[in-house]
Amino acid sequence: MVIKVGSGEIDDLSTLSVLDEESLLRELRARYKKGIIYTYIGDVLIAINPFKQLNIYEKQVCFIEQEQKEKHLINKKKKTLF
Protein backbone atom coordinates (compact mmCIF):
# COMPACT_ATOMS: atom_id res chain seq x y z
CA MET A 1 0.00 0.00 0.00
CA VAL A 2 1.43 3.37 -1.04
CA ILE A 3 0.70 6.31 1.24
CA LYS A 4 0.87 9.76 -0.31
CA VAL A 5 3.04 12.40 1.39
CA GLY A 6 0.82 15.09 2.83
CA SER A 7 -2.00 12.69 3.64
CA GLY A 8 -1.27 12.77 7.37
CA GLU A 9 -1.14 8.97 7.49
CA ILE A 10 2.63 8.46 7.86
CA ASP A 11 3.48 7.69 11.51
CA ASP A 12 7.26 7.49 11.02
CA LEU A 13 8.68 10.10 8.66
CA SER A 14 11.97 8.22 8.34
CA THR A 15 10.08 5.85 6.01
CA LEU A 16 9.59 8.60 3.41
CA SER A 17 11.29 7.83 0.10
CA VAL A 18 12.38 11.48 -0.18
CA LEU A 19 13.37 12.88 3.20
CA ASP A 20 13.59 16.62 2.55
CA GLU A 21 12.28 19.71 4.33
CA GLU A 22 9.27 20.11 2.03
CA SER A 23 8.09 16.50 2.52
CA LEU A 24 8.56 16.64 6.29
CA LEU A 25 6.66 19.91 6.64
CA ARG A 26 3.86 18.80 4.32
CA GLU A 27 3.27 15.62 6.34
CA LEU A 28 3.58 17.36 9.72
CA ARG A 29 1.11 20.02 8.59
CA ALA A 30 -1.39 17.40 7.40
CA ARG A 31 -1.09 15.46 10.68
CA TYR A 32 -1.52 18.68 12.69
CA LYS A 33 -4.71 19.53 10.79
CA LYS A 34 -6.05 16.07 11.73
CA GLY A 35 -5.25 16.69 15.40
CA ILE A 36 -2.31 14.28 15.39
CA ILE A 37 0.39 16.10 17.34
CA TYR A 38 2.88 13.23 17.77
CA THR A 39 5.03 11.97 14.88
CA TYR A 40 8.20 9.88 14.81
CA ILE A 41 11.27 10.40 12.68
CA GLY A 42 13.10 7.18 13.47
CA ASP A 43 13.73 7.17 17.23
CA VAL A 44 12.94 10.88 17.58
CA LEU A 45 9.44 11.91 18.66
CA ILE A 46 8.20 15.24 17.31
CA ALA A 47 5.42 16.90 19.33
CA ILE A 48 3.65 19.96 17.95
CA ASN A 49 1.86 22.24 20.41
CA PRO A 50 -1.81 22.27 19.37
CA PHE A 51 -2.56 25.45 21.38
CA LYS A 52 -5.85 23.84 22.50
CA GLN A 53 -7.12 21.04 24.74
CA LEU A 54 -7.25 17.74 22.81
CA ASN A 55 -8.48 15.37 25.54
CA ILE A 56 -6.30 12.57 24.17
CA TYR A 57 -5.38 11.18 27.58
CA GLU A 58 -7.76 9.20 29.74
CA LYS A 59 -7.87 9.91 33.48
CA GLN A 60 -6.27 6.51 34.13
CA VAL A 61 -3.27 7.36 31.93
CA CYS A 62 -2.84 10.73 33.65
CA PHE A 63 -2.94 8.99 37.04
CA ILE A 64 -0.28 6.48 35.95
CA GLU A 65 1.92 9.33 34.68
CA GLN A 66 1.61 11.14 38.01
CA GLU A 67 2.45 7.94 39.91
CA GLN A 68 5.57 7.40 37.78
CA LYS A 69 6.72 10.99 38.35
CA GLU A 70 6.29 10.60 42.10
CA LYS A 71 8.26 7.33 42.09
CA HIS A 72 10.99 9.00 40.05
CA LEU A 73 11.23 11.89 42.52
CA ILE A 74 11.35 9.49 45.48
CA ASN A 75 14.14 7.48 43.84
CA LYS A 76 16.12 10.65 43.10
CA LYS A 77 15.69 11.73 46.71
CA LYS A 78 16.92 8.34 47.97
CA LYS A 79 19.99 8.49 45.71
CA THR A 80 20.76 12.00 46.90
CA LEU A 81 20.60 10.96 50.55
CA PHE A 82 23.00 8.03 50.12
C-alpha positions in Angstrom: 0.0 0.0 0.0 1.4 3.4 -1.0 0.7 6.3 1.2 0.9 9.8 -0.3 3.0 12.4 1.4 0.8 15.1 2.8 -2.0 12.7 3.6 -1.3 12.8 7.4 -1.1 9.0 7.5 2.6 8.5 7.9 3.5 7.7 11.5 7.3 7.5 11.0 8.7 10.1 8.7 12.0 8.2 8.3 10.1 5.8 6.0 9.6 8.6 3.4 11.3 7.8 0.1 12.4 11.5 -0.2 13.4 12.9 3.2 13.6 16.6 2.5 12.3 19.7 4.3 9.3 20.1 2.0 8.1 16.5 2.5 8.6 16.6 6.3 6.7 19.9 6.6 3.9 18.8 4.3 3.3 15.6 6.3 3.6 17.4 9.7 1.1 20.0 8.6 -1.4 17.4 7.4 -1.1 15.5 10.7 -1.5 18.7 12.7 -4.7 19.5 10.8 -6.1 16.1 11.7 -5.3 16.7 15.4 -2.3 14.3 15.4 0.4 16.1 17.3 2.9 13.2 17.8 5.0 12.0 14.9 8.2 9.9 14.8 11.3 10.4 12.7 13.1 7.2 13.5 13.7 7.2 17.2 12.9 10.9 17.6 9.4 11.9 18.7 8.2 15.2 17.3 5.4 16.9 19.3 3.7 20.0 18.0 1.9 22.2 20.4 -1.8 22.3 19.4 -2.6 25.4 21.4 -5.9 23.8 22.5 -7.1 21.0 24.7 -7.2 17.7 22.8 -8.5 15.4 25.5 -6.3 12.6 24.2 -5.4 11.2 27.6 -7.8 9.2 29.7 -7.9 9.9 33.5 -6.3 6.5 34.1 -3.3 7.4 31.9 -2.8 10.7 33.7 -2.9 9.0 37.0 -0.3 6.5 36.0 1.9 9.3 34.7 1.6 11.1 38.0 2.4 7.9 39.9 5.6 7.4 37.8 6.7 11.0 38.4 6.3 10.6 42.1 8.3 7.3 42.1 11.0 9.0 40.0 11.2 11.9 42.5 11.3 9.5 45.5 14.1 7.5 43.8 16.1 10.7 43.1 15.7 11.7 46.7 16.9 8.3 48.0 20.0 8.5 45.7 20.8 12.0 46.9 20.6 11.0 50.5 23.0 8.0 50.1 
